[in-house]
Amino acid sequence: MAEAERITGTPETGPESEPEAAAVPGPGGDGDRAAPREQREAAADAGEAGATARRGKRRIAALLLVAAIVYLLDLGSKALVVAKLEHHAPIEVIGSLLRLEVIRNRGAAFGIGEALTIFLSLIAVIVIVVIARLARKLYSLPWAIALGLLLGGAFGNLTDRIFRTPGVFEGAVVDFIAPTHFAVFNLADSAIVCGGILIVILSFRGLDPDGTVHKD
């Protein structure tokens, strides 16, 4: 009787038992392999994106550093020659080949376009805006240096056009480097020319600002 009481259920189903557990792939199954692989790929993508972002920030920092150096050198040199040299006799640096002589220039680099002062000021503003937009996708150090030279030079001459006489956006740029048989210029002009030459070289070599290299 006791034995009968311990056995429950029906003849068709037999004794009650625990429900069977759902089948789970064992170690080494497809499920176990897929999840870690996806996690590794996601981690690799995240790491690559992070490295790209850090590289971009370093390139922007390099651009700003170059621009700041150019701007400060240009600003300081102009302040010095205006204070010490303007209205004085030119100083010969290399005999008659190179002199320091202060000239107020209302035109573009090397005295070009003196009647277009406001227009040239607007061009400088546009150049600065374009460089700022390019900086968002800048991953090339040579391009960072080139754009930094342009940015520092543009800011240097634009500062003169805004703050020097005769008025805002009409101010005359201070030029003081006077080679023989050549136009008088300043450090900002030199930086702009060097940056432009470097950009031409990089373009011929197929290097884009984002670091992409095009090979023929």
Secondary structure, 3 states (H helix, E strand, C coil): CHHHHHCCCECCCECCCCCCCCCCCCCCCHHHHHHHHHHHHHHHHHHHHHHHHHHHHHHHHHHHHHHHHHHHHHHHHHHHHHHHCCCCCCEEEECCCEEEEEEEECCCHHHCCCCCHHHHHHHHHHHHHHHHHHHHHCCCHHHHHHHHHHHHHHHHHHHHHHHCCCCCCCCCEEEEEEECCCCCECHHHHHHHHHHHHHHHHHHCCECCCCCECCC
